[in-house]
Amino acid sequence: MTTDWPIQEVARLTGVTSRTLRHYGQLGLVEPSRIGANGYRYYDQTALVRLQRVLLLRGLGLGLPAIAEVLEKHTDAPAALRRHLELLRDEQQRLGRRIASVQSTIEMMEGGDDLMADTMFDGFDHTAHKEEVTERWGADAYATSDAWWRAKSPAEKARWQQRLEALQSDWREAAARGADPSGAEAQQLAQRQYDWLAGVPGTPTAPTGGPARDYFVGLGDLYATDERFAAHYGGLTGGAFVRDALAAYAAEHLA
């Protein structure tokens, strides 16, 4: 006999309201496995696994349209959950290091000790995607950018991070407003993205200088297809907006 759970029980177990669960059903994200004669919605194990995936993706910062795209593209639930598990474990490790780093900073400040820059930023990890960078663009590209980053002072790292976060925020706002990827606003953002990349040593460059066209366009494809990167741009839909804007910029300005 197949076990299923009424909507009220699912809401209690997940902390998701019954109204939200019904909304997910209307969007086709998580549909009930059956509806009883009394109108109650019931969810079986398959539906609960799908709900778990939706909640995990929400936790990564993806919007509902982007989540729908991911579910449609990645139908192998066990494989998708294994990937989610890897991401969660990576994030768990980073959060643990950040907690220890902040706690250490508090203790040193309260004790009147000098702050240690080499421990203050542990867990704020720029090496999280080392393997992917090495595989896509070579060990030299990673080693060069890694050395450049490590040579920065804490203040320089903070300023660089603020610049990046401001750029990503502007991308998200433009995408949310439905801006034209080939329009003036998006192309100004693409220019800022180009300039930002040009300032990172190790970036694959064209013979004429500046980021290489294939690299520039390839990053856009990554933003549009990998939810980890897309999360910085508002989800896969926002990532697709960035991809299209970068492609339009490359077609106009990069050989």
N, C-alpha and C positions, 0 to 999 in steps of 0.2 A: 504494500500500500504506500502510495506517494504521500510524503508529509508536506503540508503547506501551512503557512502562518497567516492569520488575519492581519489586516492593515494596521490595526491598533497595536498588535504585538510587535510588528516590524518597526513601527514608529517608536515604541518604547525601547527596543533593543538598539536602534541606531541613533536615536535623538533627532531624527528627521520627522517633521510633522506629517500628519495624514494628508494635509492639504498639499504639501510639497510632493509627497509620493503620488498623489493623483495628478499633479502637474507633470511629473516625470512620465507618467503613463500617457498623458495627452501628447507629449512631445515624442513619444516612442522610445524614450530612453530605458525605462523599466516598466514594462506592462505586467499587470497581474496575470498569474497563470490561470485563474478562473474567477468568476464573479458568482457568488452564491445567490440563491433564490431571494434572499433578503437584501440583495444589493451590495453585500460586503465583498470587498476585494481580498483575494488570497494570493500569496506568493510562495512558489515552490523553491527548491534549491537552486535551480537555474536562474530564476529571477533574483534571488538573493546574491548570487555570485555577480550578476550584472550590476546590481545596486552597489555592491562593494567596489566594483571597478569605477562606477560613477563617482562615488564618494572619494576614492583615492585620487581621481583626476581633478575633482574639485579642490582637494587639498593641495594640488600642484599649481592651483591658480587658474585653471582653464575654465572658460565660460561654457554654458550649456551647448551652444552650437558647435564649439570646438570638440566637446566631449562626444557629441553625436558623430562627428567625423571620425574620431578615434575608434569608437565602437564599430563603425561601419567598415573601417579599413582593417582592423585587427580582430578577427572573429574567433581566433583560437584563444579562448579564455585562460586556460592554464599557462600558455606561453606569455600572454599579456600580464598575468598576475606575477609570474616569475620576474618579469622586467620591472614591474611595480615594486616587488620585494627588494630587488637590487637597489632601486632608487631610494626606497625608504631606509635601507641599511646604510647607504652612503650618507643620507641626510642625518640619520641618527648619530653616526660617527662625527660628522661636522658639528652638529648641535652640542654633542658632549664636549668637544674640544672648545667650542665657543663659550659654553657655560663655565668651564674650568678657567678659560682665559679671562673672562669678565670677573669671576670670583677672585682670581689672583690680583687683578687690577684694583678691585675694591679693598682687598686686604692690605695691599701695599700703600694705597692712598690713606687709609685709616691709620696705618702704622707709621706714616711719615717716611716711608722708604721711597727710594728712587724707582720710577717705573722702568720696566725692562721691555724695550721695544720688540725684542725678538720673541717675547711670549705674549704680548698684547694682541697680536693678530693671528695667533694660532687658531685654526678652525675657519678663518676667513680665507678659504683655500683657492688660490688661482690655479692649482695643479689638478683640479677635479677631473678635467677632461684631457689629461696628458696622453693617454693611449690613443684617443680619437684624433687629437692633433697630430701625433706622430704618424699614425697610420695614413691620414689624409694628406699631410703636407711635409712629412719627413722629420727625422730626429733633429736635424740642424735648426729647423724653424722653431721647434719647441725649445731647444736648448738656448737659442738666442733670446727668445722672448722671456724665458724663465730667468736668465741672468739679468736681463734689463729690469724685470720686476723686483728681483731680490735686492738690486742695488739702490732702489728707491728708499727714501726716508719714510717714516710713518706718515708725516704730513703730506708728502708727495703721493703716497698710495691713497690717502683719504681724498685728496683733490681729484685724482684720476678716477676713483670710484664714483665720486659725486658727479663728475662729468658724464660718465657712462650711464648712471642712473637717471640723470636729467634727460639724456638722449632717448633712453628706453621709455621713459614716461611720456615724452612728446610723441613718440611713435604710437603708444597705446591710445593716447587721446585722439590722434588723427585717425587711427583705425576705427575707434568707437564712433566717431562722427561720420564715418563713411566717406572720408576724403578720397579723391581720385588718385590712384597710385602714380599716374603720370602727370598730375597737376603740380602747380608751383609749390604748394606746401610740402607735399610728399617728396618732391625732388630736392627741396632745400634740406629735408631730413636725410635724404640719400647722400647729399654732399657732405653733411656732417658725419655720416657713417663712414664715408670714404676718407675724410680727413682724420677721423679718429683711428681708423685702421692704419693709415699711412704713418701715424705716430708710434706704432707698435713695432719695434725691431723684430725681425723674424717673419713678418708678414710676407708671403710670396709677392714679388713685385714684377711689374712689366718692365721691358727694356727702357721705356721712356720714364720710368719712375712711378711711384704710387702702387696701390694694390693691383695685382694681376686681375684681368677680367674674369677668368675662370674661377679664381678664388673668391672674388667679390660676389659673383652670381651664385657660386656654390654655397656660400654662407647663407644667402637668402633661401635657398632650397632647404638648408638645414633648419632654419627658423620655422619653415612652413610644415615640416614633416616630423620633427622630433619634439615631443611635448615638453621636454626639459628646457630646451632653448625657447620654444614658443611661449612658455609661461612668462618670460620677460617682456613679451609683446602683447599680452592679453589673451594667449591661447593660440591654437592653430589658425583661427581666422585672422587674428592680428599678425601672426607670422606670415600668412599668405599675402597680406597687404604689404608687409616689408619686402617680401620676396619680389612681388610685382613691381614695387617702386625701385628696388635695386636693379632689377632687370631692365626697366625703362631707362634708368640712369646709365647703365652699362651700354645699352644700345645707342645712346646719344653721345656719350663721352669717351667710352673705352674701346679701343681697337680690338 
